[in-house]
Amino acid sequence: MRISLKHAALAGAVAAALLSACGGGGGGGFPFVLPSVGGGTPNTPPPTPPTPTPPEKMDVKLISFNDLHGNLEPPKVSISAPATGGGTVSVPAGGVAYMATAVAALKARNPNNAVVSAGDMIGASPLVSSLFLDEPTIEAVNEMKIDFNAVGNHEFDKGQTELLRMKNGGCAKNTPLEPCRVNKAFPGANFGFLAANTVKGDGNTLFPATGIKSFTQDGATVKVGFIGMTLKGTPTIVTPSGVAGLTFKDEADTANALIPQLKSQGADAIVVVVHEGATTTVGYNDKSCAGLSGDVLPILDRLDPAVDVVISGHTHRAYVCDYGKMNAAKPFLLTSAGQYGTLLTDIDLTIDTRTRKVTAKSANNVIVQSEAFTSGAATVATTDQYPVFAKNQTVAALIANYAAVAAPLVQRVVGQLTGPATRTSSPSRESPLGNLIADAQLAATAAPSKGGAQIAFMNPGGVRADLTPAASGDVSYGQIFTVQPFGNSLVVKTMTGAQIRAVLEQQFNSGANTVAQPRVLLPSRSLSYSYDLSKAAGSRITAMALNGTAMSDATTYRVTMNSFLATGGDNFTVFNQGTDALGGDQDVDALEAYIAANSPLAPPATTRITNLTP
């Protein structure tokens, strides 16, 4: 066989390299066979790479948010944050396109990550989402590639059948609004819905109770188990027909019963994602737990200490708290990311791969700084003291598409106000905007053909935003829709004076309505009354008058309420006793008509209720 000079040189180079690698020339090498120049298979295989040593611990990142409420566009709110050098700075925050970028940035810090939502992702949404049945919100969150959403109470606003469509997709019509108006093939959610304590008549949960996510690194695997659920009181704060046939179980009992199941499936960390929450008296990322209170605390005090993290929501308040400071036997990490996508909670867990336990955990609320905005005469600018996130262009384009379809309706002027109508409560717990809405509903139903209403009531939880006119006094349809986004209709019922008195007593003594946390109905201008909380339950309403004339328990009156209250929502079950019900217009249409007919309209005073409590 003849070997060219080129091949001979190559063979020599290979031989020299192998000799060097094997210690050739120093007497310490080992025999080897030079591969044939023609490319034959060597007689000795290359050495096997060493097997990596499994790590003794693994770090897992959880990213969470809650109470997004379909706020696709920046909600024009700010976070008061510590400023460099002392004091505070207002940081403009929110907007799903910015939020998507912030989620991606946090994911990039650790490939072992999971993203979860603690409920109310949809429902009570601004017009650009709710006009399209919250389909755009589901599509936008799909782009973030999250893992789980624990359903909240507002997921049930349009009923369980429509909620199932949100998860599974399709264009079945379950509400007065038309589905799939923009996306003719609505895909549903590409992430899991969890509903551990929402049980159907057949004993199964409406959605899966739990989820597990696994992470593998150098031959070691750890698993994080998630239990997702809403608050037990959901049936009392949504339209009863929307949850008919469903039972909402106790939160702590539900979670505790599921922990052994997750452990048997190999879960090393247990995370409870619950749509119930707390409040504090400190800032959004203060770790002191100062002033911690709220309905989630009794749940925590009954939870199995095997739980590592509780991600909460519902109160729209932001906090990070090592609950072990409050109860040493319950060392949970308790978090909430506030509301409307303005914050994300960045949670880090360290899991020992041998003991299969969480050995360290920490959390921080991260501001989703987005874009400057103007509210009234004030402008909130971006600040370089905190990261500013860019828009995710895919999400931004999706939102822009829906916004373009909604724009003509959003921008249409419906009338004028002489000044802002706010939700700010007076000492009697009235608000100018709540009273204005009650007046609008009375006007819409006062005619005999419309029900002959004499009194109207509005629930404070149904008033979702202040109504601030432009400098010209103009108010747009988009603004009033944001104030009342639920699509409730008006209902007029006949009630006795005694029943009206009883429903007012329920403001202070019915379900979650208590003296400490009353839920005061906003009355139309035709009704005035007084209350004294120092008196015994059932005798706190001390006087009622209709247009200045004392009301009689035996006399019947025609009373307007929205369809949520009409079926006993917000624990006002006495409304169910009303008779001769007559349905009416949509609540937002009534508000539009009232503003248009009375422009320029002055927001009403808050003098209809008198608090006589010493």
Secondary structure, DSSP 8 states (H G I E B T S, - for coil): ----HHHHHHHHHHHHHHHHHTTTTTT---------TT----SS-----------SEEEEEEEEE---TT--S--SEEEEEE-TTSSEEEEEE--HHHHHHHHHHHHTT-SSEEEEE-S-SSSS--HHHHTTTTHHHHHHHHHHT--EEE--GGGGTT-HHHHHHHHH------SSS-S-SS-TT----SSEEE-TTEE-TTS-BSS-SEEEEEEEETTEEEEEEEEEEE-TTGGGTS-GGGGTT-EE--HHHHHHHHHHHHHHTT-SEEEEEEE---B-SS-TT--S-TT-BSTHHHHHTTS-TT--EEE--SS--EEEEEGGGT-TT---EEEEE-STTSEEEEEEEEEETTTTEEEEEEEEEEE-B---EEETTEEE---TTS-B----HHHHHHHHHHHHHHHHHHH-EEEEBSS-B-----TTS--HHHHHHHHHHHHHH-SGGGT--SEEEE-GGG--S-B---TT-EEEHHHHHHHS-S--EEEEEEEEHHHHHHHHHTTTSBTTB-SSS----EE-TTEEEEE-TTS-TT--EEEEEETTEE--SSSEEEEEEEHHHHTTGGG-GGGGG-EEEEEEEEHHHHHHHHHHHT-SB----S-SEEE---
